Amino acid sequence: MLVETEDLPEKPETPSPAHHSPIRVRSDLQEEYSADEIAKMTALYEGTLSNIEEGEIVKSKVLRVTDTAVILDVGFKSEGAVPIDEFKDAHALKEGDEIEVFLEHLEDQEGAVVLSKKKADFMRVWERIREAYEKDEPVSGTLVKKIKGGVVVDLMGVDAFLPGSQIALRRVPNIDELLGQSFEFKIIKLNKRRRNIVVSRRVLLEAERKTKRDVLMKELQVGQTRKGVVKNITDFGAFIDLGGVDGLLHITDMSYGRVQHPSEMVRIGQELEVKVLDIDWERERISLGLKQLQPYPWKNVAAKYPVGTRVQGKVVSITNYGAFVELEPGIEGLVHISEMSWTRNVRHPSKIVSIGETIEAVVLKVDETEEKVSLGMKQTEEDPWMALPQKYPVGTRLKGKVRNLTSFGAFVEIEPGIDGLIHISDMSWTKRVQHPSEVVKKGDEVDVLILNVDAENKRISLGLKQAQEDPWLRIGETYPVGTDLRGRVLRLMDKGVVVDLGHDIEGFVPMSQLGIPDISNPADAVKEGQAVELKVLEVDPIHHRIVLAATGWPKEDGTQEAAKQESQG
């Protein structure tokens, strides 16, 4: 709020009765009093006004204080009133107190004396303020209240305006915290007509900073340890006042440990000892460090955490490939996703650990040069795979659930976290399986046989067909030599044709037994799915083979029938 008053009238050089109200003698008084008596009364009345003139400061006495005004006696024929908001603490006044006021008019339209306490205060300090302004001297003032655009400052009893941009070198986040405090100010603007006063604290601070900066430029060197005060905190660090010059303490230079936000390490107004890391006077940048004053944590870390040591730490970060665990400030180890569980197929570390959780691990490897420590969580427990060869000897029959299918087989869970593989070649005794989905599907519960347990490589081989009786032991009885059969072409091969005999049994027809002469490739005369009449030539249960001869090709395709007729012709 700017102090705004009406123009103050200039005090006349020579007092003139014209400034007083004219004295008129009533006719009735002329009748009651003689001319000499009237003259004496007039002289006595004028004596009461001899020291009271418009446009000057006069002394007055408090008669009473109302809700809106302070009523004063200035020794004139009527009382004067001053608005209560012109007093700092009007309710502290009591009857008889003497105060100075500015006499604006002896009479207004209603015959009342017009007084101003604010103008009187202003006139008392105006000359001192003007002198300080002309001599460029600082003045002391107190921040009173916040208004739009700045703050009202009590300057020697009168109000001055302090713009928000002139309060400090940087924007003040909370001006309310400064109210009631006293500072030195420079008067930067005076309006003689309206008696407005504008002050600045920033101008003095900038001058002070420049002086200190000039001194620091001569003293400051890289590697020095200096004391400073935290002025401001951002997401990336804190600005430290070194005494006229600010330096940046970056978040990465606050601690060897992990810092989420600078406010975890410092607070505004805190005094710190920091190390000067870099100086760039051209860009006015000074880099500071806090952690550089602390011992380097990775020194002799291998001796402190030897391989095989069981440690505890807090999970501070989780990535796709593992979790970082803080063993102490500045020392973090990585638990790779592969080292989290002996048996579980961990898809993401967050399925096992969470940030802030304290876990137990075993030191697997330490590299001081690269500042890396490898940790393992599963090593805190016994490896269950070591007991599996004894628990599941070869030939053990058990049930399991199909968990996953691949192009080469199916994984079956035989106990929580332990999977075995049924290779595609171990799915059927008689049928050549192209894909596991031809035999099993995900979620099926199947009977399997343990074929092999490799604890070191964590592999279990299972057999699906081995859990059933080998049908080849009776196939020779079911299909004796000379038996006539009917089948369909299953696959074409270079040396013959594989046919499906039903009941998941396959047989082989050599090129020489196709009954189609003068062909070098079965595909020239035979198609997959084509029906064929057969005769059993040989049964080999040891090598799981049935050799057949084609005795006829039923008419299902005119082209094939024509090929047969041509070969017979």
C-alpha positions as CSV (number, residue, x, y, z in Angstrom):
1,M,0.0,0.0,0.0
2,L,1.5,3.3,-1.0
3,V,1.2,6.2,1.4
4,E,-1.1,8.7,-0.4
5,T,-2.2,12.0,1.1
6,E,-3.7,15.1,-0.2
7,D,-1.4,18.0,-1.1
8,L,-0.3,19.7,2.1
9,P,-0.8,23.5,2.0
10,E,2.3,25.6,2.3
11,K,2.7,27.3,5.6
12,P,2.2,31.1,5.1
13,E,5.4,33.2,5.7
14,T,3.5,35.8,7.8
15,P,0.6,34.7,10.0
16,S,-2.6,36.5,8.9
17,P,-5.9,36.9,10.6
18,A,-7.4,35.9,7.4
19,H,-6.6,32.3,8.3
20,H,-9.0,32.6,11.3
21,S,-12.8,32.7,11.2
22,P,-14.0,36.3,11.2
23,I,-15.3,37.6,14.6
24,R,-18.7,39.1,14.4
25,V,-20.2,41.0,17.3
26,R,-23.9,40.3,17.8
27,S,-26.2,43.3,18.1
28,D,-27.6,42.2,21.4
29,L,-24.1,42.1,22.8
30,Q,-23.6,45.7,21.8
31,E,-26.7,46.6,23.7
32,E,-25.6,44.7,26.9
33,Y,-21.8,45.5,26.8
34,S,-19.9,48.6,26.3
35,A,-17.4,49.0,23.4
36,D,-14.5,48.6,25.8
37,E,-15.9,45.4,27.2
38,I,-16.5,44.0,23.8
39,A,-12.9,44.9,22.8
40,K,-11.5,43.1,25.8
41,M,-13.5,40.0,25.1
42,T,-12.4,40.0,21.5
43,A,-8.8,40.3,22.4
44,L,-9.1,37.5,24.9
45,Y,-10.7,35.2,22.3
46,E,-8.1,36.0,19.6
47,G,-5.4,35.0,22.1
48,T,-6.6,31.5,22.1
49,L,-6.0,31.3,18.3
50,S,-2.6,33.0,18.2
51,N,-0.6,29.7,18.0
52,I,-3.0,27.8,15.8
53,E,-2.7,28.1,12.0
54,E,-3.7,25.9,9.1
55,G,-1.0,23.8,7.4
56,E,1.1,23.2,10.5
57,I,1.6,20.6,13.2
58,V,-0.2,21.3,16.5
59,K,-0.4,19.6,19.9
60,S,-3.7,18.2,21.0
61,K,-5.1,16.3,23.9
62,V,-7.2,13.1,23.7
63,L,-10.8,13.6,24.9
64,R,-12.1,10.2,24.1
65,V,-11.8,7.2,21.7
66,T,-14.8,5.9,19.7
67,D,-15.2,2.9,17.4
68,T,-14.4,5.1,14.3
69,A,-12.3,8.1,15.5
70,V,-10.2,9.7,18.2
71,I,-11.7,12.9,19.5
72,L,-9.1,15.6,20.2
73,D,-9.0,19.1,21.8
74,V,-6.7,21.5,19.9
75,G,-7.7,24.5,22.0
76,F,-10.2,25.8,19.5
77,K,-13.9,26.5,19.8
78,S,-14.8,23.0,18.6
79,E,-13.4,19.5,18.9
80,G,-11.4,17.7,16.2
81,A,-11.7,14.1,15.1
82,V,-9.1,11.8,13.5
83,P,-10.1,8.5,11.9
84,I,-9.1,5.6,14.1
85,D,-7.2,3.8,11.3
86,E,-4.6,6.6,11.3
87,F,-3.3,5.3,14.6
88,K,-1.1,2.3,15.1
89,D,-2.8,1.4,18.4
90,A,-5.7,3.8,19.0
91,H,-7.3,1.8,21.8
92,A,-4.1,2.2,23.9
93,L,-4.8,6.0,24.1
94,K,-6.4,7.4,27.2
95,E,-8.0,10.7,28.1
96,G,-5.5,13.5,28.5
97,D,-2.8,11.9,26.3
98,E,-1.0,14.5,24.3
99,I,-0.4,13.8,20.6
100,E,0.7,15.9,17.6
101,V,-1.6,16.2,14.6
102,F,-1.7,18.2,11.4
103,L,-4.2,21.0,11.2
104,E,-5.7,20.9,7.7
105,H,-8.7,23.3,8.2
106,L,-9.9,25.3,11.1
107,E,-13.5,24.7,10.0
108,D,-15.1,22.4,7.5
109,Q,-18.6,22.9,6.1
110,E,-20.0,21.7,9.4
111,G,-17.8,24.0,11.5
112,A,-15.5,21.1,12.7
113,V,-11.7,21.3,12.9
114,V,-10.1,19.0,10.2
115,L,-7.1,17.1,11.6
116,S,-4.7,14.3,10.4
117,K,-2.4,12.2,12.5
118,K,-1.0,10.4,9.4
119,K,0.1,13.7,7.8
120,A,1.6,14.9,11.0
121,D,3.7,11.7,11.3
122,F,4.7,12.0,7.7
123,M,5.8,15.6,8.0
124,R,7.9,14.8,11.0
125,V,10.0,12.2,9.2
126,W,9.7,13.6,5.6
127,E,12.8,15.7,5.9
128,R,14.8,12.7,7.3
129,I,13.6,10.4,4.5
130,R,14.3,13.0,1.8
131,E,17.8,13.6,3.2
132,A,18.5,9.8,3.3
133,Y,17.2,9.5,-0.3
134,E,19.4,12.4,-1.6
135,K,22.5,11.1,0.2
136,D,21.8,7.5,-0.9
137,E,21.9,6.2,2.7
138,P,20.0,3.1,3.9
139,V,17.2,3.4,6.4
140,S,15.8,0.9,8.9
141,G,12.3,-0.3,8.7
142,T,10.0,-3.1,9.8
143,L,7.8,-5.3,7.6
144,V,4.2,-4.7,8.8
145,K,1.7,-6.4,6.5
146,K,1.4,-8.1,3.1
147,I,-0.6,-6.4,0.4
148,K,-1.1,-6.9,-3.3
149,G,2.2,-6.7,-5.0
150,G,4.4,-6.4,-2.0
151,V,4.7,-5.4,1.7
152,V,4.0,-2.3,3.8
153,V,7.1,-1.2,5.7
154,D,7.0,1.0,8.8
155,L,9.7,3.5,8.0
156,M,10.3,5.8,11.0
157,G,6.6,5.8,11.8
158,V,5.2,6.2,8.2
159,D,4.2,3.6,5.7
160,A,6.4,2.8,2.7
161,F,5.9,0.3,-0.1
162,L,8.3,-2.6,-0.6
163,P,7.6,-4.4,-4.0
164,G,7.7,-8.2,-3.9
165,S,10.5,-8.3,-6.4
166,Q,12.6,-6.1,-4.0
167,I,12.3,-8.2,-0.9
168,A,15.3,-10.5,-1.5
169,L,17.7,-11.7,-4.1
170,R,15.3,-14.6,-5.0
171,R,11.6,-15.0,-4.8
172,V,10.5,-15.4,-1.2
173,P,8.2,-18.5,-0.9
174,N,6.4,-17.4,2.3
175,I,6.4,-13.6,2.9
176,D,4.4,-14.1,6.1
177,E,7.5,-15.5,7.8
178,L,9.2,-12.1,7.4
179,L,6.5,-10.0,8.9
180,G,7.6,-8.3,12.1
181,Q,11.3,-8.4,11.1
182,S,13.4,-5.3,10.7
183,F,15.9,-4.8,7.9
184,E,17.9,-2.1,6.2
185,F,16.3,-0.6,3.1
186,K,17.2,1.8,0.3
187,I,14.8,4.5,-0.8
188,I,14.4,4.1,-4.5
189,K,11.5,6.4,-5.2
190,L,10.0,9.5,-3.7
191,N,6.9,11.4,-5.0
192,K,7.0,14.9,-3.5
193,R,3.5,15.7,-4.6
194,R,1.8,12.6,-3.3
195,R,4.4,11.8,-0.7
196,N,4.8,8.2,-1.8
197,I,7.8,6.2,-0.6
198,V,9.1,3.1,-2.4
199,V,11.9,1.1,-0.8
200,S,14.1,-1.9,-1.8
201,R,16.0,-4.4,0.3
202,R,17.3,-6.3,-2.8
203,V,19.4,-3.3,-3.9
204,L,21.4,-3.4,-0.7
205,L,21.7,-7.2,-0.8
206,E,23.0,-7.1,-4.3
207,A,25.6,-4.6,-3.4
208,E,26.6,-6.6,-0.4
209,R,26.8,-9.8,-2.5
210,K,29.0,-8.0,-5.0
211,T,31.4,-6.9,-2.3
212,K,31.5,-10.4,-0.9
213,R,31.8,-12.0,-4.3
214,D,34.8,-9.9,-5.1
215,V,36.5,-11.1,-1.9
216,L,35.5,-14.7,-2.6
217,M,36.8,-14.6,-6.2
218,K,40.2,-14.0,-4.7
219,E,39.9,-16.6,-1.9
220,L,37.9,-19.4,-3.3
221,Q,39.7,-22.4,-4.7
222,V,38.9,-25.9,-5.9
223,G,39.4,-28.5,-3.1
224,Q,38.7,-26.0,-0.3
225,T,36.3,-26.8,2.5
226,R,33.9,-23.9,3.2
227,K,31.0,-23.2,5.4
228,G,27.7,-22.2,3.9
229,V,24.0,-21.9,4.5
230,V,21.2,-23.7,2.6
231,K,19.2,-21.0,0.7
232,N,17.0,-23.0,-1.5
233,I,16.1,-26.7,-2.3
234,T,15.1,-28.0,-5.7
235,D,14.5,-31.5,-7.0
236,F,18.0,-31.8,-8.3
237,G,20.0,-30.3,-5.4
238,A,20.4,-27.4,-3.0
239,F,21.8,-23.9,-3.4
240,I,24.3,-23.0,-0.7
241,D,25.2,-19.4,0.2
242,L,29.0,-19.3,0.7
243,G,28.8,-15.7,1.9
244,G,27.9,-13.6,-1.1
245,V,28.1,-16.3,-3.8
246,D,25.8,-19.3,-4.2
247,G,27.1,-22.8,-5.0
248,L,25.1,-25.8,-6.2
249,L,25.2,-29.0,-4.1
250,H,23.9,-31.5,-6.6
251,I,21.8,-34.4,-5.3
252,T,24.5,-36.9,-6.6
253,D,27.1,-35.2,-4.5
254,M,25.1,-35.3,-1.2
255,S,25.8,-38.9,-0.2
256,Y,27.4,-42.0,-1.4
257,G,24.1,-43.6,-0.6
258,R,20.9,-43.4,-2.6
259,V,19.0,-40.0,-2.1
260,Q,15.5,-39.8,-3.4
261,H,15.1,-36.0,-2.8
262,P,17.6,-33.3,-1.5
263,S,15.2,-32.5,1.4
264,E,16.2,-35.9,2.9
265,M,19.7,-34.5,3.5
266,V,19.4,-30.8,4.0
267,R,16.9,-28.1,5.1
268,I,16.6,-24.4,4.4
269,G,18.7,-22.3,6.8
270,Q,21.0,-25.2,7.8
271,E,24.7,-24.5,8.0
272,L,26.9,-27.0,6.2
273,E,30.5,-27.7,5.6
274,V,31.0,-28.4,1.9
275,K,33.9,-29.1,-0.5
276,V,34.5,-26.9,-3.6
277,L,34.5,-29.3,-6.6
278,D,34.5,-26.8,-9.5
279,I,34.5,-23.1,-10.2
280,D,33.4,-21.3,-13.4
281,W,33.4,-17.6,-12.8
282,E,32.4,-16.8,-16.4
283,R,29.1,-18.7,-16.0
284,E,29.0,-17.9,-12.2
285,R,28.7,-21.6,-11.3
286,I,30.3,-23.2,-8.3
287,S,29.9,-27.0,-7.8
288,L,29.9,-28.2,-4.2
289,G,30.1,-31.6,-2.6
290,L,29.0,-33.0,0.7
291,K,29.8,-36.7,0.3
292,Q,33.4,-35.9,-0.7
293,L,34.0,-35.0,3.0
294,Q,33.1,-38.6,4.0
295,P,35.3,-41.7,3.8
296,Y,35.0,-43.5,0.5
297,P,32.7,-46.5,1.3
298,W,34.1,-48.9,-1.4
299,K,37.5,-48.9,0.1
300,N,38.4,-52.5,1.3
301,V,34.8,-53.6,0.7
302,A,36.0,-57.1,-0.4
303,A,37.5,-57.6,3.0
304,K,34.4,-56.3,4.7
305,Y,32.0,-58.4,2.7
306,P,33.9,-61.6,1.7
307,V,32.3,-64.1,-0.7
308,G,29.9,-66.4,1.1
309,T,29.0,-63.9,3.8
310,R,25.4,-63.8,4.8
311,V,24.2,-60.1,4.9
312,Q,21.0,-58.1,5.4
313,G,20.0,-55.1,3.4
314,K,17.1,-52.9,2.3
315,V,15.7,-53.1,-1.2
316,V,16.1,-49.6,-2.7
317,S,15.4,-50.2,-6.4
318,I,13.8,-52.9,-8.6
319,T,14.5,-53.4,-12.3
320,N,13.5,-56.0,-14.9
321,Y,16.7,-58.0,-14.3
322,G,16.9,-57.8,-10.5
323,A,16.8,-55.8,-7.2
324,F,19.4,-53.5,-5.7
325,V,19.9,-53.9,-2.0
326,E,21.6,-51.3,0.2
327,L,24.0,-52.9,2.6
328,E,25.2,-49.6,4.0
329,P,25.1,-46.0,2.8
330,G,27.0,-46.0,-0.5
331,I,27.2,-49.8,-0.8
332,E,24.5,-51.5,-2.9
333,G,24.5,-55.1,-4.2
334,L,22.4,-56.6,-7.0
335,V,20.3,-59.7,-6.5
336,H,19.9,-61.0,-10.1
337,I,16.5,-62.4,-11.0
338,S,18.2,-65.8,-11.5
339,E,19.5,-65.8,-7.9
340,M,16.1,-65.2,-6.3
341,S,14.6,-68.7,-6.1
342,W,15.8,-72.3,-6.6
343,T,12.5,-73.5,-7.9
344,R,10.3,-70.6,-9.0
345,N,10.3,-69.3,-12.5
346,V,10.5,-65.6,-11.5
347,R,9.1,-63.4,-14.3
348,H,9.8,-60.1,-12.5
349,P,11.7,-59.3,-9.3
350,S,8.6,-57.5,-7.9
351,K,6.9,-60.9,-7.5
352,I,9.5,-61.7,-4.9
353,V,10.6,-58.5,-3.2
354,S,9.3,-54.9,-2.7
355,I,11.0,-51.5,-2.2
356,G,11.8,-50.8,1.4
357,E,11.8,-54.5,2.4
358,T,14.7,-55.8,4.4
359,I,16.0,-59.1,3.0
360,E,18.7,-61.6,3.7
361,A,21.2,-62.6,1.0
362,V,24.6,-64.2,0.5
363,V,27.6,-62.4,-1.1
364,L,28.4,-64.1,-4.4
365,K,31.0,-61.8,-5.9
366,V,32.7,-58.4,-5.1
367,D,34.3,-56.1,-7.6
368,E,35.8,-53.0,-5.9
369,T,37.0,-51.5,-9.2
370,E,33.6,-51.6,-10.8
371,E,31.9,-50.9,-7.4
372,K,29.7,-54.0,-7.8
373,V,28.5,-56.6,-5.3
374,S,26.6,-59.7,-6.5
375,L,24.1,-61.1,-4.0
376,G,22.0,-64.2,-4.0
377,M,18.7,-64.8,-2.1
378,K,18.2,-68.4,-2.9
379,Q,21.6,-69.3,-1.4
380,T,20.2,-68.6,2.1
381,E,18.3,-71.8,1.7
382,E,19.3,-75.4,0.8
383,D,19.2,-76.2,-2.9
384,P,16.2,-78.6,-3.2
385,W,17.6,-80.0,-6.4
386,M,20.4,-81.7,-4.5
387,A,18.0,-84.0,-2.8
388,L,16.0,-84.8,-6.0
389,P,18.1,-87.8,-7.2
390,Q,17.4,-89.6,-4.0
391,K,13.8,-88.4,-3.8
392,Y,13.0,-89.4,-7.4
393,P,15.2,-92.3,-8.5
394,V,15.1,-93.3,-12.2
395,G,11.9,-95.3,-12.9
396,T,9.8,-93.5,-10.3
397,R,6.2,-93.3,-11.5
398,L,4.2,-90.1,-10.5
399,K,1.5,-87.8,-11.5
400,G,2.0,-84.2,-12.7
401,K,0.2,-81.2,-14.3
402,V,1.2,-79.9,-17.7
403,R,2.3,-76.3,-17.2
404,N,3.7,-75.3,-20.5
405,L,4.1,-76.6,-24.1
406,T,7.0,-75.9,-26.4
407,S,7.8,-77.1,-29.9
408,F,10.1,-79.8,-28.5
409,G,8.0,-81.1,-25.5
410,A,5.9,-80.4,-22.5
411,F,6.9,-79.2,-19.0
412,V,5.2,-81.0,-16.2
413,E,5.2,-79.8,-12.6
414,I,5.9,-82.8,-10.3
415,E,6.0,-80.6,-7.1
416,P,5.7,-76.9,-6.4
417,G,8.5,-75.1,-8.3
418,I,10.0,-78.3,-9.8
419,D,9.3,-79.0,-13.4
420,G,10.3,-81.9,-15.6
421,L,10.4,-82.2,-19.4
422,I,8.6,-84.8,-21.5
423,H,10.5,-84.7,-24.8
424,I,8.4,-85.0,-27.9
425,S,10.2,-88.4,-28.6
426,D,8.9,-89.8,-25.3
427,M,5.3,-89.1,-25.9
428,S,4.2,-92.1,-27.9
429,W,5.4,-95.6,-28.6
430,T,4.0,-95.9,-32.0
431,K,3.2,-92.4,-33.4
432,R,5.6,-89.9,-34.7
433,V,4.5,-86.7,-32.8
434,Q,4.9,-83.5,-34.7
435,H,3.9,-81.2,-31.8
436,P,3.2,-81.9,-28.1
437,S,-0.4,-80.5,-28.5
438,E,-1.2,-83.6,-30.5
439,V,-0.9,-85.6,-27.3
440,V,-1.4,-83.3,-24.3
441,K,-2.7,-79.8,-23.5
442,K,-1.9,-77.3,-20.8
443,G,-3.6,-78.2,-17.5
444,D,-3.8,-81.9,-18.2
445,E,-2.8,-84.2,-15.3
446,V,-0.6,-87.0,-16.7
447,D,1.1,-90.1,-15.5
448,V,4.9,-89.9,-16.1
449,L,8.0,-91.9,-15.4
450,I,11.3,-90.4,-14.2
451,L,13.9,-91.0,-16.9
452,N,16.8,-88.9,-15.5
453,V,17.6,-86.3,-12.8
454,D,20.4,-83.8,-13.5
455,A,20.7,-81.9,-10.2
456,E,23.7,-79.8,-11.3
457,N,22.0,-78.4,-14.4
458,K,18.5,-78.6,-12.8
459,R,16.9,-80.8,-15.4
460,I,14.5,-83.7,-15.0
461,S,13.6,-85.9,-18.0
462,L,10.2,-87.5,-17.9
463,G,8.6,-90.1,-20.1
464,L,4.9,-90.2,-21.0
465,K,5.0,-93.3,-23.1
466,Q,7.2,-95.1,-20.6
467,A,4.4,-94.9,-18.1
468,Q,2.4,-97.2,-20.4
469,E,3.0,-100.7,-21.6
470,D,5.0,-100.9,-24.9
471,P,2.5,-102.0,-27.5
472,W,5.3,-103.3,-29.8
473,L,5.6,-106.3,-27.5
474,R,2.2,-107.5,-28.9
475,I,2.2,-105.9,-32.3
476,G,3.8,-109.0,-33.8
477,E,0.8,-111.0,-32.6
478,T,-1.7,-108.4,-33.7
479,Y,-0.3,-107.9,-37.2
480,P,1.4,-111.2,-38.2
481,V,3.2,-111.4,-41.6
482,G,0.8,-111.7,-44.5
483,T,-2.0,-109.8,-42.8
484,D,-4.1,-107.6,-45.2
485,L,-4.7,-104.1,-43.9
486,R,-6.2,-100.8,-45.0
487,G,-4.5,-97.5,-44.2
488,R,-3.9,-93.9,-45.3
489,V,-0.8,-92.1,-46.4
490,L,0.5,-90.1,-43.5
491,R,3.8,-88.7,-44.8
492,L,5.8,-88.9,-48.0
493,M,9.5,-89.7,-47.7
494,D,12.4,-90.1,-50.2
495,K,12.6,-93.9,-49.8
496,G,8.9,-94.6,-49.4
497,V,5.6,-93.7,-47.7
498,V,4.6,-93.7,-44.0
499,V,1.0,-94.9,-43.5
500,D,-1.4,-94.7,-40.6
501,L,-2.8,-98.1,-39.6
502,G,-5.0,-96.7,-36.8
503,H,-4.6,-97.0,-33.0
504,D,-1.6,-94.6,-33.2
505,I,0.4,-97.3,-35.2
506,E,2.4,-96.3,-38.2
507,G,3.9,-98.5,-40.9
508,F,6.4,-98.0,-43.8
509,V,5.9,-98.9,-47.5
510,P,9.3,-98.8,-49.3
511,M,9.4,-97.4,-52.9
512,S,9.8,-100.9,-54.3
513,Q,6.5,-102.0,-52.6
514,L,4.3,-99.1,-53.7
515,G,3.1,-101.0,-56.7
516,I,3.8,-98.0,-58.9
517,P,6.7,-98.6,-61.3
518,D,8.9,-95.9,-63.0
519,I,8.6,-93.2,-60.3
520,S,11.6,-91.7,-58.6
521,N,9.6,-89.7,-56.0
522,P,6.4,-90.9,-54.2
523,A,4.9,-87.4,-54.6
524,D,4.7,-88.0,-58.3
525,A,1.9,-90.6,-57.8
526,V,0.8,-90.5,-54.1
527,K,-0.8,-87.8,-52.0
528,E,-1.0,-87.5,-48.2
529,G,-4.4,-88.8,-46.9
530,Q,-4.8,-91.1,-49.8
531,A,-6.3,-94.6,-48.9
532,V,-4.2,-97.6,-49.6
533,E,-4.6,-101.4,-49.3
534,L,-1.6,-103.1,-47.6
535,K,-0.1,-106.4,-46.7
536,V,2.3,-106.9,-43.7
537,L,5.8,-108.0,-44.9
538,E,7.8,-107.6,-41.7
539,V,7.3,-106.8,-38.0
540,D,10.4,-105.6,-36.0
541,P,9.3,-104.9,-32.3
542,I,12.8,-104.2,-31.2
543,H,13.3,-101.3,-33.7
544,H,9.5,-100.4,-33.7
545,R,9.1,-101.1,-37.4
546,I,6.3,-102.6,-39.6
547,V,7.2,-103.0,-43.3
548,L,4.2,-103.1,-45.7
549,A,3.5,-103.6,-49.3
550,A,0.8,-101.7,-51.2
551,T,-1.6,-104.1,-52.9
552,G,-4.1,-101.6,-54.2
553,W,-5.1,-98.0,-54.4
554,P,-8.9,-97.6,-54.0
555,K,-10.4,-95.1,-56.4
556,E,-10.7,-91.8,-54.6
557,D,-8.7,-89.6,-57.0
558,G,-9.0,-90.0,-60.8
559,T,-5.4,-88.9,-61.3
560,Q,-4.1,-91.6,-59.0
561,E,-6.3,-94.2,-60.6
562,A,-4.9,-93.2,-64.0
563,A,-1.4,-93.4,-62.7
564,K,-2.1,-97.0,-61.5
565,Q,-3.7,-98.0,-64.8
566,E,-0.7,-96.6,-66.7
567,S,1.7,-98.5,-64.5
568,Q,-0.2,-101.8,-65.0
569,G,-0.5,-101.1,-68.8
